[in-house]
């Protein structure tokens, strides 16, 4: 049976040229998108257009413009918003055609949504300070479940980098899917994992939208930039300063570098991303700290027998998360190498001697 690939909103933001996405499609799979994702993109454009309109209106009404610049213009905001909605809708229909997952009964969806919100069922978060964070993720997940129940596909792949799906919720969501649909399977992967199994092919055989059909999304990212050798060297040093410490071994021996952490297992690629996303999200908690202990953070992420030999300096912490944020925002082609470096730097594992008896015979 064919595989069903379902793309989340953030994947669509990062892959605006759908010709490339569809040229990468394997023969045994079909691409799908939720209409909630399309509506999210429309909403983003709505906010972007409205912001530009308000700024333009301010310029027109400014006394300096009236006296010196004399900029004049008439703009129909409602017409511009309708035009944006129509372009977004037609663009995604051009590629996905009928493969758009529609919301089910609005009344039932509302009841299901309220029940999940009340019990904080993933992708809702149970963080008391987060209110109803995860609302859109939950809508996407609910439509995915409903679609999977009635669909002919037996394998589903949700492609997303959203923390509501990828972090600690991932296993819970997969378990929920299996409990509801035991005879089908689902995987939840990020865009990097997806790209590894979908090499880019020629786009000539796929629809080539005219300029009139292509929506201009207000937060389109610039082309990814290249890192200089010096910048790569500096980024490596930042990682080393975070993960390694200098130990004083006494007056008669030289100091040496050692790992800061001892873990019970080596982190994999996704573990490293979860760790970096987590400490990036928590940065405001440490704004007044001179040094930081990551024992509790690592324990919360599922590591046992964690030992930290010294606290991490605030500068080393800030440098690492700023570097990570910079790479995933501006230098995406370097992200995989950076994450692998994090995994290798994190690799000291504490051996557990659970099977050794106390009454060893010598």
Residue pairs with C-beta under 8 A, 6 or more apart in sequence:
1 152
1 153
1 154
1 155
2 28
2 29
2 30
2 153
3 26
3 28
3 29
3 30
3 153
3 155
3 156
3 157
4 29
4 30
4 32
4 148
4 151
4 153
4 155
4 156
4 157
5 25
5 29
5 30
5 31
5 32
5 157
5 159
5 194
6 32
6 33
6 34
6 101
6 144
6 156
6 157
6 158
6 159
7 15
7 21
7 31
7 32
7 33
7 37
7 159
7 160
8 37
8 140
8 158
8 159
8 160
8 161
8 162
8 165
9 37
9 40
9 41
9 136
9 140
9 162
10 160
10 161
10 162
10 191
11 159
11 160
11 161
11 191
11 194
12 33
12 37
12 41
13 41
13 217
13 219
13 221
14 161
14 191
14 221
14 332
15 21
15 191
16 217
16 220
17 203
18 91
18 92
18 94
18 95
18 206
19 95
19 203
19 206
19 207
19 208
20 200
20 203
21 31
21 95
22 31
22 95
22 206
23 200
23 201
23 202
23 203
23 205
23 206
24 195
24 198
24 199
24 200
24 201
25 31
25 198
26 197
26 198
29 157
30 99
30 153
31 95
31 96
31 99
32 96
32 99
32 100
32 101
32 147
33 92
33 96
33 99
33 100
33 101
34 100
34 101
34 140
34 143
34 144
35 100
35 101
35 102
35 103
35 143
36 103
36 136
36 139
36 140
36 143
37 140
38 88
38 89
38 92
38 100
40 136
41 88
41 92
41 215
41 217
42 84
42 85
42 88
42 89
44 217
44 218
44 219
45 84
45 85
45 88
45 215
45 216
45 217
45 218
46 81
46 84
46 85
47 218
48 217
48 218
48 219
49 77
49 80
49 81
49 84
49 218
50 77
50 81
51 218
53 75
53 77
53 80
56 73
56 75
59 65
59 69
59 71
60 71
60 72
60 73
65 71
84 215
87 212
87 213
87 214
87 215
87 216
88 215
90 213
91 209
91 213
91 214
91 215
92 100
93 100
94 207
94 209
94 213
95 206
95 207
101 143
101 144
101 147
102 143
103 109
103 139
103 143
104 143
104 146
109 139
109 142
112 142
113 135
113 138
113 139
113 142
115 121
116 124
116 138
116 142
117 124
117 132
117 135
117 138
120 126
121 138
121 176
122 134
122 141
122 164
122 169
122 172
122 173
122 176
123 134
123 137
123 138
123 141
123 162
123 164
123 165
123 169
123 173
124 132
124 133
124 134
124 135
124 138
125 133
125 134
125 164
127 133
133 164
134 164
137 162
137 164
137 165
138 164
141 165
141 173
144 156
144 158
145 176
145 177
145 180
145 181
148 156
148 177
148 181
148 184
148 186
149 180
149 181
153 184
154 183
154 184
154 185
155 184
155 185
155 186
155 187
156 177
156 184
156 185
156 186
156 187
157 186
157 187
157 188
157 189
157 194
158 165
158 186
158 187
158 188
158 189
159 189
159 190
159 191
159 194
160 166
160 188
160 189
160 190
161 190
161 191
163 277
163 281
165 173
165 188
166 188
166 190
166 270
166 273
166 274
167 274
167 277
167 278
168 274
168 301
168 302
170 188
173 186
173 188
174 186
174 187
174 188
177 184
177 186
178 185
178 186
190 270
190 273
192 269
192 335
192 336
193 269
221 329
222 330
224 330
224 331
224 332
224 333
225 330
225 331
226 331
227 235
227 331
227 334
232 334
235 323
235 327
235 338
236 341
238 316
238 319
238 320
238 323
239 320
239 323
239 341
239 342
239 345
240 345
241 316
241 319
242 260
242 312
242 316
242 317
242 319
242 320
242 345
243 259
243 260
243 261
243 345
243 346
244 257
244 258
244 259
244 260
244 345
245 257
245 258
245 259
245 260
245 309
245 310
246 255
246 256
246 257
246 258
247 255
247 256
247 257
247 258
247 309
248 255
249 255
249 256
258 309
259 309
259 347
259 348
260 308
260 309
260 310
260 312
261 294
261 298
261 306
261 307
261 308
261 309
261 346
261 348
262 305
262 306
262 307
262 308
262 309
262 348
262 349
262 350
263 298
263 303
263 305
263 306
263 346
263 348
263 349
263 350
264 303
264 304
264 305
264 306
264 349
264 350
264 352
265 303
265 349
266 343
266 346
266 347
266 349
267 275
267 342
267 343
267 346
267 347
268 343
269 339
269 340
269 343
271 301
271 343
272 339
272 342
272 343
272 346
273 339
274 301
275 297
275 298
275 301
275 342
275 346
276 320
276 321
276 324
276 339
276 342
278 297
278 300
278 301
279 294
279 297
279 317
279 320
279 321
280 321
280 324
280 325
282 297
283 317
283 318
283 321
286 292
286 314
286 317
289 314
290 313
290 314
291 311
291 312
291 313
291 314
292 311
292 312
292 313
292 314
292 317
293 308
293 311
293 312
294 308
294 312
295 306
295 307
295 308
298 306
298 308
299 306
305 350
305 352
307 350
323 338
324 338
327 334
327 335
327 338
328 335
